[in-house]
């Protein structure tokens, strides 16, 4: 939790050296319109600001491990020399005993052998934005000409693989791919050979007045009409996942993962859930009780409360005028972080999965509870379904951890339980899973000799 006594010992900064400027024009990208916050700007972080940022970040951390994270827009548009200079400054300013983790989130289209070699040499963790197989990816992840980006992303991925760079995949879950969870998951696991995956649900809020325009996509072809995107309204765009659909997506992938891939593939939602079931803090602010320790730094030094709240009401100040740690520890940011807990509706406070969910991200809390209270998360049906669905496997994995055993043993345990559950069931009996259909057409279909 944030305190005013010297600030937090650690916090996370998403630094945006190009601001919202990107060489792609993804239709669901909420950040493209942030260009309007800085009319006439070049959107390039100056060397003086880069040094100010690095110096303040390293100086203010009171733990030995510091993450330097770059995002955009598209940060690789700054060019390699910018990041070489960043690494030099980090080596100059880091204190004895301080270790640095370099991360960058990129669309991958500009990555070649030179970039990949640099990432490998400096041990960067690269987050690559991919929305699944080509047809699904190219639905919304297009360039300014409206052409798909998949082939260019895969070329970047090939370069990263050739240089053995550590890669995570960040996949947005949207209206185009939400109904294809196994196609998406197996593509990452089997075709790309990725071990670390993040799924980010697309929830695009809009007001009733702006919804027709929002449905066109916040892309440059509509730039002359596009308003500044802010977190307002209780309508959602056509690209948004349905309230229940994200839960079905996660549950389907979880069942495949828990049966085959525990310990081999690491999915952020699942890892965070296991931490919560095991009584440890998760690594994702979305499912933490409070927030406020993940801020966004614009190219000119403006610091905002959160990457999803880069808008005037959430501007904390500029790090060239006020030290970053003072802004992170400011009363305004403390209030922002605590509001996540304090604004929870009673429906959430009494929910059986509150310990794992904590109401989700505040940006999505724009619907009403069954009794009419404001502040319910749009994705509440998905989260309730997901966290209840995984309860038993998570309890088993937590028990295994307490016994100093590998969580991957859960797969064999669940397989034994399922075999016992269906023992003696006739093929024409109703399946005991609750589906209401015959066993031979349900769980017995995979084993026709049952």
C-alpha positions, 0 to 999 in steps of 0.5 A, spaced: 500 500 500 502 507 498 504 511 504 506 518 505 513 516 509 518 517 503 513 513 498 513 506 496 519 502 496 518 500 489 513 502 483 512 500 476 513 505 470 510 504 463 515 509 460 512 511 453 518 515 449 514 516 443 507 517 446 501 515 442 505 514 436 505 508 432 506 505 426 500 501 426 493 503 427 489 497 431 482 499 431 481 497 438 487 502 440 485 507 446 491 510 446 492 513 439 487 519 440 492 521 446 496 525 441 490 530 442 493 531 449 500 534 446 498 538 439 504 539 435 508 535 439 514 531 436 513 525 441 520 523 442 523 523 449 529 528 449 536 525 452 535 530 457 528 527 459 531 520 458 536 521 463 532 525 468 527 519 468 533 513 469 536 517 474 529 518 478 527 511 477 533 508 480 534 513 485 527 512 488 527 504 489 529 502 495 529 494 493 535 491 489 531 489 483 528 495 478 524 494 472 525 499 466 519 498 462 518 501 455 511 501 451 507 506 447 505 507 442 510 503 438 517 504 442 522 501 437 520 507 433 525 511 437 530 507 434 536 503 437 540 509 439 535 511 444 535 504 447 543 504 447 543 510 450 538 508 456 542 502 457 548 506 458 544 511 463 542 505 467 549 503 468 551 510 470 546 511 475 544 504 478 547 503 485 551 498 487 547 491 488 542 494 484 539 489 478 536 491 472 530 488 468 529 491 462 522 490 458 519 492 452 512 491 449 512 492 442 508 490 435 514 487 433 514 489 426 520 493 426 524 488 429 530 485 425 537 482 427 540 488 429 534 489 434 534 482 436 541 482 437 541 488 442 535 485 446 539 479 447 546 482 449 542 486 454 537 481 456 531 484 455 524 481 456 520 482 449 513 483 450 510 481 443 503 483 441 499 478 437 492 476 437 492 469 435 493 466 428 493 470 422 486 471 420 484 473 427 490 477 428 489 481 422 482 483 424 483 489 428 491 489 428 492 493 421 496 499 419 494 505 417 493 503 410 488 498 413 492 492 411 494 486 416 500 486 420 501 478 421 506 477 417 511 483 419 510 481 426 512 474 425 518 476 421 520 480 428 518 473 432 523 469 427 528 474 429 527 474 436 527 466 436 534 466 432 537 470 437 534 466 443 531 473 446 526 471 452 519 473 449 512 473 452 506 474 448 500 479 449 494 477 446 488 482 446 481 478 447 476 481 443 470 480 439 474 477 433 478 471 437 474 470 443 470 465 440 476 461 438 480 460 445 483 453 443 485 456 436 489 462 439 492 458 445 494 452 441 497 457 436 501 460 441 503 454 444 504 449 438 506 454 432 510 459 436 513 455 442 511 461 447 511 459 454 509 466 457 502 469 455 498 474 457 490 475 455 488 482 456 480 483 455 478 489 450 473 493 453 472 499 450 467 504 453 463 509 450 458 514 451 451 513 447 453 519 443 459 517 441 458 510 440 457 510 432 463 513 431 467 509 436 464 503 432 468 505 426 475 504 430 479 509 433 484 509 427 487 514 423 482 514 417 477 517 422 482 521 425 479 528 423 473 526 427 476 522 433 475 525 440 480 524 445 478 517 448 477 517 456 474 512 461 467 515 460 460 512 458 456 505 460 456 503 452 461 498 449 463 498 442 462 492 437 470 490 438 468 489 446 468 482 449 461 480 451 460 480 459 460 472 459 465 471 453 471 472 456 470 467 462 468 462 457 475 463 453 479 463 460 475 457 462 476 453 455 484 454 455 484 453 463 481 446 462 486 444 456 492 447 460 491 444 467 490 437 463 497 438 459 501 444 460 502 446 468 509 448 469 510 448 461 506 454 459 505 460 464 499 464 463 498 471 467 491 470 469 492 463 472 499 464 475 496 470 479 490 466 481 494 461 484 498 466 488 491 469 491 489 461 492 496 460 496 495 467 500 500 471 496 500 477 493 499 476 485 503 480 480 497 483 476 494 490 479 487 488 476 486 483 481 489 486 487 485 489 493 488 496 491 492 499 486 496 506 484 503 503 484 503 502 476 504 509 473 505 511 466 510 516 464 509 520 457 515 522 453 515 529 455 515 527 463 508 528 464 506 522 469 499 519 470 496 515 475 495 509 470 496 507 463 489 507 462 488 513 465 492 518 461 487 524 461 487 530 464 484 529 470 489 523 472 495 528 471 500 527 477 505 532 474 511 533 471 518 529 473 522 535 471 518 539 476 517 534 481 521 528 483 517 522 480 517 519 487 513 525 490 508 524 485 507 517 486 506 518 493 502 524 493 495 524 496 492 524 489 495 518 487 494 515 494 487 516 493 486 513 486 489 507 489 485 506 495 479 508 491 479 501 488 477 498 494 473 503 497 469 504 491 467 496 491 459 495 491 456 491 497 455 485 491 462 485 490 464 485 498 460 479 499 462 475 493 465 468 494 471 470 489 472 477 492 479 474 494 481 473 487 478 478 484 477 485 488 472 488 483 477 487 477 480 494 474 476 500 476 476 502 468 471 497 467 467 498 473 461 502 469 455 497 470 450 496 476 449 490 481 443 486 481 440 491 486 442 497 482 448 499 485 453 503 481 460 500 480 460 493 478 465 491 473 463 490 466 466 483 466 463 481 473 460 475 470 466 472 466 470 473 473 465 469 477 465 464 472 472 463 471 474 463 479 469 459 481 471 454 475 478 454 477 477 453 485 478 446 485 484 445 481 487 451 485 486 448 491 490 442 489 495 446 487 496 450 493 496 444 497 502 441 493 506 447 494 505 447 501 507 440 501 513 442 497 511 438 491 510 441 484 504 444 482 504 440 475 502 434 479 495 437 479 494 434 472 495 427 474 490 428 480 485 431 476 485 425 471 485 420 477 479 424 479 475 424 473 476 416 471 473 415 478 467 420 477 465 416 470 467 409 473 461 404 471 457 410 467 453 406 461 454 409 454 447 411 454 446 414 461 446 421 462 453 424 463 454 426 471 457 432 469 451 436 469 450 437 461 444 433 461 446 429 455 448 422 454 455 420 456 457 417 450 456 424 447 459 428 452 465 425 456 464 418 454 466 421 447 473 421 448 473 414 450 468 410 446 470 403 449 467 406 456 
